[in-house]
Amino acid sequence: MNIFISGATSAIAQAWARLYAAQGAGFYLLGRDANKLDIVKDDLLARGAREVRLHAVDMALVQDYGSIVAQLYSHWPMVDVALFAQGSLPDQRALEKDISAVRSMFELNAMSYMLPASLIAERMAQAGSGSIVLVSSVAGDRGRQSNYFYGTSKAAVTTFAQGLRNHVFKRGVHVLTVKPGFVDTPMTASMEKGGPLWATPEQIAECIEKGLQKKKDVIYAPWFWRIIMLVIRHIPEIIFKRLGL
């Protein structure tokens, strides 16, 4: 199996990749930090990966994704699964004070998903098979005062995934949207953790794998976030705007 992972140094991506390393999969990893990519590479090879190729790139900056995808397919004629898991969770108040920082945040959290995923989906559609996994967030389900810049970027990923799924479904390509809730990762290091709403990267990886195997369109990870967000989405706006969410 040939697997492409964008944001390969993220905790969720690493946990999911380990599931396939044990099966002898090959990996093409995209990430910003070359040193961290090397660590991920060594870990996957030690766990049984067939091969691991690396491509270091800062996805918070505008990139030529056409060239990156061309390099990927020059190495492999076919990609079985493409997982996108990069991102940052910036402080909302800090972004309000430095509005210029919103552009790079959106580039990383949204555009770096949409552009390469679209190109890879077309390649998969030509082959008539493949799966694309887009890790979005429950934050994209409704705008909240505590993180509306971040939530907007994740809402963009979710909406893009809906359209892409509709576009390539009849041509044999599976598009899975993953909406994690609170996950104990370095990205959430500044948040207080603990309690039943928090999950580990390994738990999210298992959710992703089940979603892939069952050909799901959208999954909440863990499952109970579907109920939580159903409630939040249906609070009338006249009430919601008065809440401290």
N, C-alpha and C positions, 0 to 999 in steps of 0.2 A: 504494500500500500504506500502511496506517495502523499505526504501531508505537508501543506503549507500553513505556517502559523505567523501571523502578524501580531506583534506585541508578545513575542515569545518569552520574554523575561518576566511577564506578569505571573503572579502566583497561580491564578486560575489556569492559564495556558500551560504552565509547567505541570500542574497536577493532571490535566487532561492528557498531555503528551506522554506522560509516564504510562498511561494505560495502553498506549499503542507501541511504545518502545519495547515492551515485553513481548509484543507480537512480531517484532522484527521490521517495523515500518521504517521508511525513509523520511527524513524531515528536511524542509527548507525553511529556515528561521529568519524572521525579520525583527529587528529591534534596534534601539538607540545605542545602548551601551555594549561595545564590543567585548569588554572584559566579562560582563555578565552573560553575554551570549556564549562565550567560551565555556563558562561554568555549566550552563544548561546543556551544551553540546556534550561535555564529558559525562554528565549525569545520564543523559539519554543513551549514549553509547555503552556505558556501564550496565544499563538495564536491558540491553539487547537490540538497540536500534541498528538497522542495516547501514545507514549512513546519515550524516547530519551536515548540511551546508548552511553557511551563515551569510547574512547580508546586513551590515550595520547602517542604519539611516535614521535621521531625526524626523519623525513623523509630525512633529509640531511645526515643521517648516514645509513650505510648498515643495512637493517632489514630483519627478517625472515617473508616475506610476506605470505609464505605458512601457517605459524602458525596463522597469523592475519586473513587470509581469513577463515581458519578452525574455528576460534573462532566466526567469523561473522555467518557462516552457522550452527554452533552449537546452536546459538540463534534463527535464522530463517532458515527454510528449503528452503526458496525461497527469492530472492532479485529481486524487480521489476526494480529499477533504481539504477545505480552506477555512481556517479558524481565525477570526479577528477579535483580539482581546486587549488591545492597547488602550491607554487612557490616563487621565489625571482627574483628581477631584479637588479643584482649587477652592479656596475660601471665597464665599459669595461676597462678603463685605470688601475683601481685597480687590476683587474684580470691579466692584462698583467704584472704588477709588482710582483704579488704574484700568480704565475701559479699554485701553489699547491691548491689554493682555488677553482680552476675550477672543481676539482673532486667532492667536496661536492655540488657545484652548479648543476652539471649535475645529481648527484644522486637525488637531490630534484626535479629538473625541468623535468627530463626525466625518470630515472630508477624507481622512486616511482610511476610513472604512468604505465609504461609498465609491470612491474612484477605482481602487484596485479590485474590490469585490465585483463591480460591474464588468470589468475587463475579464476577470477569471470566470465569471458566470457565463459570458459569451463563449469562452473557450470550452467550458464544460458542456454547454448547450450544443456546440458543434459535434462533440464526442457522444452526446446523448446520455451522459451520466455525470454524477458528482454531487457533493454536498458542500454548502457554504453555511458556516455558523457565524452569526453576528452577535457578539455579547453586548447587549444594550443595558438597560437598567430600569428598575421600577420608578426611578426618578423621572423618567420620560413620560410616565402615564398622566401626570398632572403638574402644572406649574405651581411651585410653592415658593414662598418668600425666602426660605432658607437656602435654596440652591437653584434658582430659576435659570441661571446661565448654563450650569452643568445639565440641568434637566432638559433644556432646549436642545442641547447637542445630542442627548440620548433619544429624545423624541424624534429628531431627524433620522437617526439610525433606524429606529423602529418603523417609521413611515417608509423610509427607503427600502427596508427589508420586505415590507408588505408589497410594494410595487415590483420589486425584483422577483419575488416569489411568483407573483401573478404573471410576470413576463416570461419566466423560464420553466414553469411547472410542466407545461405540455411538451417540453423538449427534454424531459428526463432529469432535471436538476432540482435538488431538494434544498430549500433555504430555511434555516432554523433561526428564529429569533430567541435569544436567551435574556431573561430579565431577572438578574439576581437582586436580592435585597441587601441587607447588611452582611458583608463578608470580611472576615478577619485577615486582611492583607496589609502590606506596607502602604498601600494607597489610603487606607483608613487609619493609619497610625495615630493621627491626632484626635481620634474620636474615642469616647469612653466605650468599652466593650464588655460583653457579658450578657447573659440572658438568653431566652429561647429564640429570639429573632435573629441571632447571629449564627452564621454558618462558616465552615472552613472551606478553603479552596478545593479540598478533596471532595467535599459534599457537592459543591457546584459542578465539579468535573463529572461526578456520577450522574447528576441531573442532565448534563449535556449529553452524555453517552446514551442515556435512556431515550432522550429526545431524538437523537440520531437514529437509533435502532428502530424506534416506533414511527419514524418519519413525521414527527410533530411539526407544526408550523410555528407555534409560539409556546414557550414554557416559562413559568415563573420558578425561580430557584432560591430556596426550596418552594414546594408547591403551595404552602399556606399564604405566600405573598399574593397569589391570585385573589384570595378572599379579602385580604387587607386592602389591596388596591381597588377592588370592586367597590368596597365601601367608600374609600377616599374619592374615587371618581364620581360617585353619585351624591356627594354632599352638595347641596345647592350653592351656587356661587355667592349668593347673598349672605350665607352663613360661613362658607369657606374662607372668604376674604377677611373674616374677623378672627379666624383661628391663628394660632402661633406656629403653624407648620411651615 
